[in-house]
Amino acid sequence: MTTICETADEAVAGVRDGDTVLIGGFGMAGMPVQLIDALLRQGASDLTVVSNNAGNGDTGLAALLAAGRVRKMVCSFPRQTDSWVFDGLYRAGEIELEVVPQGNLAERMRAAGAGIGAFYCPTGVGTPLAEGKETREIDGRTYVLEYPIRGDVALVGAHRADRMGNLVYRKTARNFGPVMATAAASTVVQVSEVVETGDLDPEAVVTPSIFVDKVVAV
């Protein structure tokens, strides 16, 4: 059953040291900034963070990195013009990095939510990203075996939720939210508004409440 939390601090209270945290967002679009700020206050450390990129500027995920709370980043785009926090940490040897092609990143989390043990994908064949991984030729094409990415916690930004925890998203802010919600043992969601059950059009619901544990309106 989904819990409607009064504050973001209450919502992230269960995150533990050493957890793998899936953080939604494509750049700042859909990034659950208030939940990340609450996680900073909460104090969990030695985290593995899975996200599309490694933070922007000095806020949100970048602030979590700057505080030294992240041991490892798993992402598609670790370096951008405004990713100076991660860049400095990586050059200093203070953070680990696993680069995953964007489609693989989404599919590995989707596989976790769907109960798929592993899958073969052509992306990365013949590059350093495939080193040490099992490969197989299927119909004359080489594929790499990829394994699911599971999270202890997912922090997701959605647009609206009802009191059951059903979610709708706003345009591109949807990005990784739906697959992350299915791939984590516990999913925490920030929304702009919580409405009464029945007020959301069922046909517009993207993430059903069965995948949502906590919701907070920010």
C-alpha positions in Angstrom: 0.0 0.0 0.0 1.3 3.4 -0.9 2.1 5.9 1.9 1.4 9.6 1.3 4.2 11.4 3.2 4.0 14.8 4.7 7.6 15.7 3.8 10.4 14.7 1.5 12.5 13.9 4.6 9.9 11.3 5.7 9.9 9.8 2.2 13.6 9.0 2.1 14.1 8.0 5.7 14.5 4.3 4.8 17.5 4.7 2.5 20.5 2.9 4.0 24.3 3.2 3.7 25.5 1.1 0.7 22.1 1.1 -1.1 21.8 1.2 -4.9 19.6 4.2 -5.7 18.0 4.7 -9.0 17.5 8.4 -9.7 15.2 9.5 -12.5 15.7 12.4 -14.8 17.2 13.4 -18.1 19.4 16.2 -17.1 17.1 18.3 -14.9 13.9 17.1 -16.7 12.1 14.8 -14.3 14.9 14.9 -11.7 13.5 14.5 -8.2 15.5 17.4 -6.7 13.6 17.7 -3.5 14.0 14.0 -2.7 17.8 14.3 -3.4 18.0 17.3 -1.1 16.2 15.3 1.5 18.6 12.4 1.0 21.5 14.8 1.6 20.0 15.8 4.9 19.2 12.1 5.7 22.9 11.2 5.6 23.0 7.8 3.8 26.5 7.3 2.2 28.5 4.8 0.2 25.7 4.8 -2.4 25.7 3.4 -5.9 23.6 5.8 -8.0 22.1 4.8 -11.3 21.0 7.7 -13.5 21.1 8.9 -17.0 23.9 11.4 -16.3 26.2 12.3 -13.4 24.7 15.6 -12.3 24.2 19.1 -13.5 25.9 22.2 -12.0 25.9 22.2 -8.2 22.4 21.1 -7.4 20.4 17.9 -7.2 22.5 14.8 -8.0 25.6 17.0 -8.3 25.2 18.1 -4.7 24.9 14.5 -3.6 28.2 13.8 -5.4 29.9 16.9 -4.0 29.0 15.8 -0.5 31.0 12.5 -1.0 28.0 10.3 -0.5 28.3 8.3 -3.7 30.8 5.5 -4.2 29.8 4.6 -7.7 28.0 6.1 -10.7 26.2 4.0 -13.3 25.2 6.2 -16.1 25.2 6.9 -19.9 26.5 10.5 -19.9 29.0 11.2 -17.1 30.5 14.3 -18.8 28.7 17.3 -20.0 29.5 21.0 -20.0 28.1 21.4 -16.5 29.2 18.1 -14.9 32.3 19.6 -13.2 31.5 18.0 -9.8 31.6 14.4 -11.2 34.5 15.3 -13.5 36.6 16.5 -10.5 35.8 13.5 -8.4 36.6 11.0 -11.2 39.9 12.7 -12.0 40.8 12.5 -8.4 40.0 8.8 -8.2 37.3 9.5 -5.6 34.4 7.8 -7.4 33.8 4.7 -9.5 32.1 4.8 -12.9 30.3 2.3 -15.0 29.2 3.6 -18.4 26.1 2.0 -19.9 24.7 2.9 -23.3 21.4 4.7 -22.8 19.2 2.1 -24.4 20.9 -0.6 -22.4 20.5 1.3 -19.2 16.7 1.6 -19.7 16.4 -2.0 -20.9 18.5 -3.4 -18.0 16.1 -1.8 -15.6 13.1 -2.8 -17.5 14.4 -6.4 -17.4 14.7 -6.2 -13.6 11.1 -5.1 -13.3 9.9 -7.7 -15.8 11.7 -10.6 -14.1 14.0 -11.2 -17.1 17.3 -12.9 -16.0 19.4 -11.5 -18.8 19.2 -10.5 -22.5 21.4 -10.3 -25.6 21.9 -6.9 -27.1 24.1 -5.7 -30.1 24.9 -2.3 -28.5 28.6 -2.1 -27.5 29.9 -5.0 -29.5 33.5 -4.5 -30.4 34.0 -1.7 -27.9 35.5 -1.5 -24.4 32.0 -1.7 -23.0 31.8 -5.3 -24.1 35.1 -6.4 -22.6 34.8 -9.4 -20.3 31.1 -10.0 -21.2 29.7 -13.1 -22.8 28.9 -12.7 -26.5 26.8 -14.9 -28.9 26.2 -14.9 -32.6 22.5 -15.0 -33.5 21.4 -15.0 -37.2 24.9 -13.8 -38.2 25.0 -10.9 -35.8 27.1 -10.6 -32.6 25.3 -9.8 -29.3 26.5 -9.1 -25.8 24.8 -10.6 -22.7 23.5 -7.9 -20.4 22.1 -8.4 -16.9 19.3 -6.5 -15.1 20.0 -3.5 -12.9 18.0 -3.6 -9.7 17.8 -0.9 -7.1 17.2 -0.9 -3.4 15.4 2.4 -3.8 14.2 4.5 -6.8 13.7 8.2 -6.5 11.3 9.4 -9.2 9.8 12.7 -10.2 6.2 12.5 -11.6 3.6 15.1 -12.3 0.5 13.9 -10.3 -0.4 11.0 -8.1 -3.7 9.8 -6.6 -3.9 8.6 -3.1 -3.5 5.0 -4.2 -0.1 5.9 -5.7 -1.0 5.8 -9.4 1.3 8.1 -11.4 1.1 10.4 -14.4 4.1 12.2 -15.9 4.5 15.5 -17.7 6.0 15.2 -21.2 9.8 14.5 -21.3 10.0 14.4 -17.5 8.7 10.9 -17.8 12.0 9.5 -19.2 13.4 6.8 -16.9 10.7 7.1 -14.2 8.5 4.2 -15.2 11.3 1.6 -15.6 13.0 2.7 -12.4 9.7 2.4 -10.5 9.5 -1.3 -11.5 13.2 -2.1 -10.9 13.5 -1.0 -7.3 12.6 -2.8 -4.1 11.1 0.5 -2.8 10.0 3.4 -5.0 9.7 7.0 -3.6 8.0 9.6 -5.8 7.8 13.4 -5.6 4.8 14.9 -7.4 3.4 18.4 -7.8 0.0 17.3 -6.6 -1.8 14.4 -4.9 -5.4 14.0 -6.0 -8.2 11.8 -4.8 -8.4 8.3 -6.1 -10.5 8.3 -9.2 -9.5 11.8 -10.3 -6.9 10.5 -12.7 -7.9 9.2 -16.1 -7.1 5.5 -15.9 -6.0 5.6 -19.5 -3.4 8.2 -18.6 -1.8 6.3 -15.7 1.7 5.3 -16.7 3.0 3.8 -13.4 0.3 1.9 -11.4 0.3 2.1 -7.7 1.6 -1.5 -7.2 5.1 -0.2 -8.0 4.9 2.9 -5.7 5.7 2.8 -2.0 5.8 6.5 -1.0 4.6 9.7 -2.5 5.2 13.3 -1.4 3.8 16.5 -2.9 6.5 19.2 -3.2 
